[in-house]
Structures are given as C-alpha cells and as structure tokens.
C-alpha cells in the first residue's frame, strides 16, 4: 500500500481512482462496509482505491483539549486498511486552515484536483468543508460537475444503535472488551514501549511488563483482563492489569501484563496488548499473600480463556 502525508504531496504518478474519506478510528465493521465498497468499486473499474484520513483528530483542532481516546494508532490503522485491500493511504494533517476550506474548494481542489477521484464512497452521514457545510448530496452535485461518482453508504446498526467509534470507546472505557471486539471484528488493543515500573511483581513471583501507551490510547477501564502480548514476531497469553495497584497504595494508573510461560527482559520493547476477556475489577487486598493467591487464580483464568478453541 502506498502512503503519503498531505494531499499536496500526492505522487505525480498517482493515477487517481476511487476515494473514501474519514477518520476511521478503529476501522470497525461499519467503516469496513464503506471501505470495502470503495475497494469493490475500484476493482470493478480496474482502478485503485485510496483512503484519506486525518491527523490529529479534528476535535482537538476545533475544540482543543477534547481529543477523544483512540481505538487505533495511525500505524495500526494503516495495517488494517491494507488488509482489506486499500491501495493507497493519504494522511491529511488537520489544521485550522484546513478546517476553514469551503465545501466547494474541498471538492474542486482536493477530491477532484489533488486526489484525481473517479469515484467517492462515504458514509451517509459524511460532512465536509467549513462548518460541515457539505454533505453527501452536495458532494454528488460537485461530483457531477467534476466528473466523479458518489455513493453514500448506510450505517451499520448493532443493538438498535448506530455502530460508531464513540460507542466502542464507551464499551472499552467500561471494560466491556468482549462487546468492543464484536463491533471491531477483532480484540481491542493498546500498544507502546515497555518501561521500568516498581519491580514489585518480580519480587512476588509475577514479573510484569509495564506499558507506556501511545498518546490518547483507549485504555480499558480498571481491572484484570485475559489477552495476548505481541512483540517482535512473538505472541504470549497474558494476564493484563490496569489500575493504580491499591494494595501498594499506588497512585499512577498503569497498564502491565504478566506473560504466561515467558522469562526474559522486555524493557524497551515495542509491544501490543490485546484484550479478550475481563476477569475481574481491581481489588485492594489486605496482604501481599492474598494478592499472590488471587494473581495465581488470574493466571489460571487467563490460560483457560486464551486456550485455542
């Protein structure tokens, strides 16, 4: 998959094709209906399919301090898009100047001009241009004048509600990683670099890898989870703890994992933690011995939950 940053940097040899536009955080099942249709249409026409996404999230530029938790890093998003057949990814820096572009200029200068779109596929609630003045209807009119087709795709519903990144973020924040996985079509994950912690886990027989998560990561609610750790081509089942370690009067919220059947140094490794099951809430124990007994139970529960079906 070809990648470039900034619509102004679209390669001269980019032939144009079918384009879909959106932030697509999570690349969830609803997003994949839209992106999948763009890929399908491109293949029908013997053309390529491109995705235009944004960085940072528009909310942070329009309302500083409101950046939402992110279900996917930009790197993971790119991997997911490539996996569904997207041929090119353009990451457009979202700035105040960009947000002030008129809807007409967006269609003429970016969609038709820079991206050389022959077709555009978006969700039926898609808006664009200054103050979200453009919608699917105005985009279709603009496409008629510029020579590209437009399709507005109906939104996916789950439990009588629109399947959205916002709804999935709420599930993650509530610790409902199973529900989030259904909407995402895969386990939710966080990623980052392993850093030094207090080393208490090693002292009590359960050494953990303390993850410094990427900025704005959608970290599940406090508790203990079963899942997997991935790094450098390796994968291990892991009991993942999120919280402040109340037994030790901790204050800093941490994401740390005990990797089953592993013994090694992980400091400095870039790792991914995937969450498959919530095992229990965070608890405060009266003694370290009680904590150790519970951690052994968590490991057993993790092993059972992550066994191949």
N, C-alpha and C positions, 0 to 999 in steps of 0.2 A: 504494500500500500504506500503510495506517495504521500508525503506530508510536507506542509509548509505553513509558516506563520505569517499572517497578514494577507488580506485579499490582494493588496497591491503587489505582493510577491508571487502571485500565481505564475507558474512557469510559462515561458513563451510557447513551449511545445505542448501545453495542456490543450487537448483537443476540444474541451467542453463536453457536456453530457447532461445527465440527469442529476439534479442537485436537491438535497434536503437540508434544512436549516433548523438548528435548535441547540439548546444547551445539553440536552440528552443526559442528564446526570443519572447514573445507574444503568443506562441502556437497558431499561426494563422491558417487559413484554409489550407494553404499549408503544414504547419507542421502536421496538423491533418490528412492529406491524408497519410503521411508517417507513423505516429504513429498508425493511425487506421489500416493500413495494417499489421504492426508488431503485433498488438493485434489480428487481424483476423487470421494471420498465426499461432500464438501461440495457439489460440483456436482450429484451425484445427488439430494441432498436440497434443492436450491435454497437452500443456506446458504453461509456464508463460512468460509474456512479460516484458522486462526491458528497461528502458531508461537510457542512460549515458549522463549527461550534465556536464557543466564546471563552475567553479567559481574561479577567476573573469573571465570576458570576455577575450578571448585570445588576443584581440587587445591591452589591457592595459599592458600585459606582453611583447608582441613582440614590441610594439611601445608605451612606457609609455607616458601618457598624452592624449591618443586617445580613452579612454574608451567611447563607444557610450552611448547615453541615453537609458535607459532600459524600455521596454514596460511592463515587469512583474518583480516583485521581485521573489526571489527564492521560497519564501513561496507560492505566488500566482501560480507560475509555477507548483509547486508540486500539488496544488489543481486541476489545470486544467488537468494535466496528469492523476491524479487519476480518474477524472470524465469521461475520455474517455477509462478507463479500464486497464490502466497500472498497473502491479502487483508490480513492484519494481523500485526505483529510486536510482541511484548511482551518487553522485555529486563528480566529479573528480577535485581536486584543479589543476588549470592550472598554471604551473611553467615553468621557463626556461628549467629545466632539462626535464620536460615532453615534451616540445616543440622540444627537440633535439632527442627524441626517433626515431629510424628509423622506416620506414613503416613496415618492416618485423617483427621487435620486437613488434610493436604495435599489429599486428595480432596474433603473437605467444604467447606473454606474457600476453596481456590484453584481447583481444577478445576471444581467444581460452582458454588461461590459467586461468586467474582470473575470467572472466565472464562465462566461460563454455558455450559459444554460440553454439546453434544448427542451428541458422539462424540469418542473419543480414539483416535489411531493412534500407536503407538510401536514401537520395535524389540523383538524377542522377549527381548532381554537387559536391557530397561529396568528400573531400580530407582529408588526414591524414598523420601523420609522419613528420619528419624533412623536412622543406621547402615544405610541402604539396606534397611530392613525391608520395604518394599513392592516388589512385582514385578507382572508382567502379570496373574497370577492374582488377587492381592488387589485390583488396580485394577479388574478385571472385576467382582469381587464388590461393590466400592464403587460402581461404575457402575450395577450393578443396583439398588442402594438409592437412588442419587441421580438415576437416570433418564437416564444416558448409556451409549452402547455403547462397547465397547473392541475394538480389533484389534491383535494382536501380529504384526508383520511379520518374516518370516525374513530373516536377514542375508545379504548378498551375499558370495560367495567368489571369490577370484582366486588362481590358482596353489595351490589346495588350502588356502588360508588365508583367514580372515575379512578382508574388506576393511575397514580401520579407519583412523581418523586417525593412530593411533600408528604403524601400519605405513607410512603415507605419509610421516610425519615422518622415519622412518628412511631411506626412499629419498631424500628431499630432503637430509638430512644427509650421505648417502653420495655425493651428486652425481648420483644417478640421476633426473634431471629428466624423462627420457622415460618411465620407469616411473611416476613420480608423476603425469604428465599422463594416462596411461591410466586410473589409478584416480580421478583428479579429474574426468576428462571435459573437461579444458582444461589449458593450461600453468600450472604453478605460478608465483606472482608474489610479489614483495615491493614495498613502497611506502614513501614517505616524502618528506622535503624535501631538495632539493639544497643542499649546504653546501660551503664552501671546503675544498679539500684542499691539497696541496703544490704544485700547478700544474706538476708535472714533465711531465705528459702534453702540455700545451700547448707546452712547450719542445722536445719531441722530435717534435712533429707529430701527436700523437694526444690532443687535449684530452678529458678525461673528466669526466662529471658524477658527483660523489661523493655517494652517497645516505645520508642519516641515516635508517635504517629505523625503522619504528614499533616500540614495545616488544614484546618476546618474538617478533619475526618469525622464521619458519622460514627461515633463510638457508641456501642450499645450501652444500655443502662447498667448500673452497678449490679454485679452478680458473678456467678461462676458458670462458664459455658463449656460445652464439649465442641471440639472442632479440629482443625488441622493447622499446622505451621508449614509454610513453604519457604524455601530459600535455596539458591544455587543449584536448582535441579533436584533438591531433596524435598521429602514430604513426610511428616510425622503427625500422628494423632496427638492432640494437645488439650490439656485442661487449662482454660484461659480465665484468669481472674481480672475483674475490673472493679476498682474501688479505691478506698483510702487505707486499707489494712487497719480496720478499727481495733483489732486485737492488740496491735502495737501502737495505738494512739496516732496513727498516721493522719496526715493532712492532705498530702498530694495525691490526686487521683491518678491511678496508674493502670496500664494495660500490660499484664505479664502472663506468660504461659509456661507451664511445666510440660515438656515434651516427653511423651512416653517412649521408653526403650531407646533413649539417646543420652550420650555422655560426651560432651565436647564444649569447646569455647565458641560462643556465638557473638561476642562483643564486636560491634562494628558491622555485623552482617545486615544486609537489607532483607527484611522478612515480611511475609504476608501471613496474617492470622485470619482463617475462615471460621465462621460461627455456624454450627449446625443445630445445636440444641442448648436451651437454657436449663441448667441443672438446678440452680437454687439462687436465692438472694444472697447478698453479702451479709455475713453474720459476725457478731462480736463474741468471742469465746472467753471464758473466764480464765483459761490457762492455755499455755502453748501445747500441752499434751492433748487437750481437747481439739485444738486446731489440727494437730497432726493426724488424729484419728479421722477427722472429717475430710482432710485432704486425701487420705488414702481411699476413703469412700468416693470422693470426686474422681479420682484416677480410675477406680473400678467402673464408675458410671460412664466416664469418658470412653474407656475401652469398649464397653458394651454398646455405646451409642455410635461409635465410629467403625464398628466391625463391618466388613463388606456384606451386603445383602445377598 
